Amino acid sequence: MNQKITTFLMFSGKAEEAMNFYTSVFDHSEINSVFHHENGTVLHAVFTLKGQRFMCIDNSSGQEHSFTPAMSLFVTCASVEEIDGAFEKLSQDGQVLMPLAASPFSEKFGWVQDKYGVSWQLNLAEK
């Protein structure tokens, strides 16, 4: 993979938990590498979701930085089963910003903020 821009996520002590969760939600996903601080938090990690590479760390600055829906991950789902399953899992203990429904640009679309604060736009691929 020769990806030029990689999304980099900073979590507040939950990076490894979030990676494990995300890789369980999407097919063709895996954790590629994890390096830890001495205290067990994530110093640097690389994971892949649906073939797309991501990086993450745990915030070690002591300052709180939260995610916002102004920046979201847009996922094209190949089937109704995939979008329904991803929406259900990502919205669990999170917040539904837009319920799954038809939209002017999609047969089925939904937007959620997961339990870690990351926002996901889920879109059913055109047939």
C-alpha positions in Angstrom: 0.0 0.0 0.0 1.4 3.4 -1.0 -1.1 5.6 0.9 0.1 9.2 1.0 -2.2 10.6 3.7 -3.1 8.6 6.8 -5.8 9.4 9.4 -4.2 9.7 12.8 -6.4 9.4 15.9 -5.5 10.4 19.4 -7.4 8.7 22.2 -7.5 9.4 26.0 -6.2 6.0 27.2 -8.4 3.9 25.0 -6.4 3.6 21.7 -5.8 -0.2 21.9 -9.4 -0.9 23.0 -10.7 1.3 20.1 -8.5 -0.4 17.5 -9.7 -3.9 18.7 -13.3 -2.7 18.5 -12.9 -1.1 15.0 -11.2 -4.1 13.6 -14.1 -6.3 14.9 -16.7 -4.1 13.1 -15.2 -4.1 9.6 -14.1 -7.0 7.4 -10.6 -6.9 5.9 -9.3 -5.2 9.0 -6.4 -5.9 11.3 -4.0 -4.3 13.9 -0.6 -4.1 12.1 1.6 -2.8 15.0 1.4 -1.5 18.5 4.2 0.1 20.6 3.5 0.9 24.2 4.8 3.4 26.8 6.2 1.8 30.0 2.8 2.5 31.6 1.0 0.4 29.0 -0.6 3.2 27.0 -0.2 3.3 23.2 2.9 5.2 22.1 2.2 4.5 18.4 0.0 2.0 16.5 -1.0 1.2 13.0 -4.2 -0.6 12.0 -6.2 -1.3 8.8 -9.9 -1.0 8.3 -11.3 -2.3 5.0 -7.9 -2.0 3.5 -7.4 1.6 4.6 -4.5 2.4 6.9 -4.9 4.4 10.2 -2.6 5.4 13.0 -3.3 6.1 16.6 -1.8 7.0 20.0 -3.0 7.6 23.5 -2.8 11.2 24.6 0.1 11.6 27.0 0.0 15.4 27.3 -2.5 15.5 30.2 -4.7 17.8 28.2 -8.1 16.6 27.1 -8.7 16.7 23.3 -12.0 15.3 22.2 -13.2 14.3 18.7 -15.9 16.2 17.0 -18.5 15.4 14.2 -16.9 18.2 12.2 -14.4 15.5 11.1 -15.8 12.1 10.4 -14.8 8.9 8.6 -17.0 8.1 5.6 -17.4 4.4 5.0 -18.9 2.9 1.9 -20.6 -0.4 2.8 -21.1 -3.0 0.1 -24.4 -4.5 1.4 -27.4 -3.8 3.6 -26.1 -6.4 6.1 -22.8 -4.6 6.3 -24.2 -1.1 6.9 -26.8 -2.4 9.4 -24.2 -4.3 11.3 -21.7 -1.5 11.4 -24.3 1.1 12.4 -25.6 -1.1 15.2 -22.1 -1.8 16.6 -20.8 1.8 16.2 -23.8 3.4 17.8 -23.8 1.1 20.8 -22.9 3.2 23.8 -22.4 6.1 21.4 -24.8 8.6 19.8 -26.9 8.4 16.6 -26.4 11.7 14.7 -28.6 10.6 11.8 -30.5 7.4 11.8 -30.2 4.9 8.9 -32.5 6.1 6.2 -32.7 7.0 2.5 -31.2 10.3 1.6 -31.1 12.4 -1.5 -27.6 11.0 -2.3 -28.0 7.4 -1.0 -30.4 4.5 -0.8 -29.3 4.1 2.9 -27.1 6.5 5.0 -26.5 7.0 8.7 -24.1 9.0 10.9 -23.0 8.0 14.4 -20.5 9.1 17.0 -19.1 6.0 18.7 -18.4 5.4 22.3 -14.8 6.8 21.8 -16.1 10.0 20.2 -15.1 9.2 16.6 -17.8 10.1 14.0 -18.7 7.7 11.2 -20.8 8.3 8.1 -22.0 5.0 6.8 -23.2 4.9 3.2 -24.7 2.0 1.2 -22.8 1.6 -2.1 -24.7 2.2 -5.3 -25.8 -0.9 -7.1 
